Amino acid sequence: MLSKIALTIIVIGICIWWFLKENTRRGHITIRGYIFLTALESGKTKDEANHASSAPFDQIPPVIIHSTMDYLDKNYGGKQMKLIAAARKKGMKH
């Protein structure tokens, strides 16, 4: 009985860890997509936009994160995957 409880707790812990890791990864890609798309909108080339969006996440100022959320709400109904798909369709590298 105790081993079943321990196994259940371990499985739940792994699921929570995976969910949080995946959520963080998708957030990083969303911010990269925002930077890429706004760079294209301002007249940058695909290469320049990809370079701009390749900055390490820890170097991105909080204002960019807030701007990403506003842009996401206004242009994609808050759907991260739609923004990511649009950026990849326009040439954002993984």
DRENNU-970258 format. One record per residue: residue in one letter; x, y, z of N, C-alpha, C, O in turn. Coordinates in steps of 0.02 Angstrom, whole numbers, padded with zeros to 5 digits, always signed. Last residue first. Example, Ala and Ser with C-alpha at 12.3 -4.5 7.8 and 13.67 -1.06 7.14 Angstrom:
2
S+00642-00112+00354+00684-00053+00357+00645+00002+00394+00670+00057+00402
A+00660-00284+00390+00615-00225+00390+00660-00165+00390+00712-00166+00423
END
This chain:
94
H+00714+01382-01773+00700+01350-01709+00753+01370-01662+00753+01350-01604
K+00686+01535-01861+00722+01472-01852+00708+01447-01782+00692+01485-01736
M+00554+01607-01947+00590+01603-01884+00622+01535-01877+00590+01483-01886
G+00478+01622-02065+00549+01608-02068+00588+01606-02004+00650+01605-02006
K+00342+01629-02066+00378+01685-02096+00454+01677-02095+00490+01720-02120
K+00311+01516-01995+00289+01520-02065+00326+01575-02102+00340+01570-02162
R+00355+01552-01869+00391+01499-01906+00373+01500-01980+00416+01487-02023
A+00260+01651-01839+00331+01668-01842+00370+01615-01881+00413+01632-01921
A+00142+01575-01840+00150+01631-01886+00224+01650-01894+00247+01663-01949
A+00168+01485-01735+00158+01460-01803+00167+01516-01854+00197+01505-01907
I+00174+01575-01627+00233+01534-01644+00227+01509-01716+00276+01511-01753
L+00042+01623-01628+00098+01669-01638+00160+01630-01659+00195+01652-01705
K-00026+01503-01602-00040+01540-01664+00017+01589-01679+00038+01595-01737
M+00021+01469-01475+00038+01426-01532+00024+01460-01599+00059+01447-01648
Q-00035+01567-01391+00037+01564-01403+00054+01524-01465+00097+01545-01504
K-00170+01666-01400-00149+01598-01417-00075+01596-01435-00056+01619-01488
G-00227+01789-01382-00194+01759-01325-00168+01689-01338-00145+01656-01291
G-00269+01830-01507-00319+01810-01458-00289+01774-01398-00323+01733-01366
Y-00170+01885-01583-00180+01812-01587-00229+01786-01535-00231+01726-01522
N-00162+02023-01564-00156+01996-01631-00173+01922-01637-00189+01899-01692
K-00184+02056-01428-00212+02098-01481-00213+02063-01548-00261+02073-01587
D-00113+01956-01355-00185+01967-01345-00217+02004-01403-00272+01986-01425
L+00017+01973-01407-00016+01908-01411-00092+01916-01404-00130+01887-01441
Y+00045+02102-01367+00044+02086-01438+00005+02021-01450-00034+02015-01497
D+00044+02084-01226-00002+02131-01258-00011+02114-01332-00067+02112-01357
M+00150+01991-01213+00083+01973-01191+00030+02019-01222-00023+01995-01243
T+00257+02067-01262+00238+02004-01295+00167+01985-01277+00128+01966-01320
S+00264+02166-01167+00245+02184-01236+00223+02122-01274+00177+02125-01315
H+00311+02090-01059+00245+02122-01055+00220+02142-01125+00161+02135-01139
I+00437+02056-01112+00390+02003-01092+00319+02031-01088+00272+02000-01112
I+00494+02181-01127+00482+02140-01187+00432+02084-01171+00389+02068-01212
V+00507+02220-00995+00461+02258-01037+00446+02219-01102+00390+02224-01128
P+00608+02137-00942+00538+02123-00926+00489+02161-00970+00434+02136-00983
P+00735+02102-01068+00706+02143-01014+00632+02128-01003+00597+02108-01049
I+00833+01962-01090+00774+01996-01116+00742+02036-01058+00725+02008-01007
Q+00932+01883-01043+00951+01951-01062+00892+01991-01089+00900+02049-01110
D+00883+01758-01024+00898+01796-00964+00921+01868-00979+00928+01908-00933
F+00875+01708-01155+00814+01729-01120+00829+01771-01059+00791+01817-01043
P+00989+01769-01277+00974+01725-01220+00916+01752-01179+00910+01813-01169
A+00928+01808-01441+00959+01830-01378+00942+01781-01322+00886+01755-01320
S+00867+01784-01560+00909+01731-01533+00944+01751-01468+00985+01713-01442
S+00801+01886-01620+00762+01841-01578+00803+01786-01546+00777+01745-01508
A+00900+01946-01697+00871+01983-01641+00834+01936-01593+00837+01946-01533
H+00919+01845-01793+00974+01864-01748+00947+01900-01686+00968+01887-01630
N+00796+01847-01857+00817+01787-01822+00874+01802-01773+00876+01775-01718
A+00803+01976-01911+00750+01960-01862+00768+01897-01823+00756+01894-01762
E+00909+01961-02000+00914+02009-01945+00863+01994-01890+00878+01999-01830
D+00852+01864-02085+00914+01850-02048+00923+01897-01989+00942+01875-01934
K+00742+01933-02135+00732+01872-02096+00794+01856-02055+00789+01837-01996
T+00767+02112-02109+00767+02051-02150+00755+01991-02105+00757+01997-02043
K+00657+02240-02043+00717+02199-02040+00711+02139-02088+00655+02118-02104
G+00540+02315-02034+00580+02319-02095+00645+02278-02095+00684+02282-02142
S+00457+02297-01929+00493+02360-01930+00542+02365-01989+00580+02413-01993
E+00411+02169-01949+00363+02225-01959+00399+02292-01962+00374+02339-01993
L+00524+02097-01910+00503+02097-01980+00457+02155-01995+00463+02188-02047
A+00518+02127-01773+00577+02147-01811+00560+02148-01886+00580+02194-01922
T+00399+02066-01739+00403+02139-01734+00464+02166-01771+00463+02221-01798
L+00436+01930-01760+00382+01962-01799+00386+02038-01797+00376+02071-01848
F+00542+01913-01664+00551+01900-01735+00499+01938-01777+00517+01973-01824
I+00478+01942-01543+00536+01982-01564+00547+01975-01639+00560+02024-01673
Y+00381+01839-01547+00362+01909-01544+00419+01954-01568+00408+01998-01610
G+00463+01725-01545+00418+01738-01602+00396+01810-01604+00393+01840-01658
R+00523+01738-01419+00565+01739-01480+00522+01755-01542+00543+01793-01585
I+00407+01722-01343+00442+01786-01341+00489+01792-01401+00493+01846-01431
T+00378+01588-01377+00329+01642-01390+00363+01710-01391+00350+01751-01435
I+00488+01521-01327+00477+01522-01400+00428+01577-01419+00435+01609-01471
H+00467+01542-01190+00528+01567-01223+00518+01572-01298+00537+01622-01329
G+00346+01472-01174+00349+01544-01161+00410+01576-01194+00406+01630-01222
R+00386+01342-01201+00339+01374-01247+00338+01450-01236+00331+01487-01284
R+00468+01323-01088+00496+01319-01156+00451+01354-01206+00475+01392-01248
T+00374+01331-00985+00429+01379-00988+00459+01381-01058+00473+01435-01085
N+00296+01220-01015+00265+01285-01013+00317+01340-01019+00307+01390-01054
E+00388+01117-00997+00359+01128-01063+00328+01198-01067+00334+01231-01119
K+00409+01130-00857+00465+01135-00905+00439+01151-00975+00466+01195-01008
L+00281+01106-00806+00313+01170-00795+00371+01181-00843+00381+01237-00868
F+00261+00973-00851+00215+01026-00871+00248+01095-00863+00245+01136-00909
W+00365+00905-00785+00363+00907-00859+00319+00964-00883+00337+01000-00929
W+00326+00924-00650+00391+00948-00674+00390+00955-00750+00413+01006-00776
I+00202+00856-00652+00205+00928-00636+00270+00958-00662+00269+01012-00692
C+00248+00725-00681+00200+00759-00725+00201+00835-00714+00200+00874-00762
I+00328+00699-00569+00358+00701-00635+00312+00737-00684+00336+00777-00725
G+00228+00701-00468+00284+00749-00467+00317+00755-00535+00333+00810-00557
I+00151+00592-00507+00121+00659-00506+00175+00712-00507+00170+00761-00543
V+00247+00490-00486+00218+00501-00553+00187+00571-00557+00197+00606-00607
I+00267+00503-00347+00323+00512-00394+00297+00527-00463+00322+00572-00497
I+00140+00472-00298+00169+00538-00284+00226+00553-00332+00233+00609-00356
T+00130+00339-00342+00082+00389-00365+00110+00459-00355+00104+00502-00400
L+00233+00281-00267+00236+00280-00340+00190+00333-00369+00208+00367-00417
A+00181+00300-00137+00245+00330-00156+00252+00334-00232+00274+00385-00259
I+00067+00221-00147+00060+00292-00132+00124+00328-00154+00121+00381-00185
K+00125+00096-00168+00079+00124-00218+00070+00199-00209+00067+00236-00258
S+00195+00078-00050+00233+00084-00113+00189+00113-00169+00214+00149-00212
L+00093+00065+00042+00137+00123+00047+00176+00133-00018+00188+00190-00039
M+00041-00060+00000+00000+00000+00000+00043+00063+00000+00031+00109-00038
END
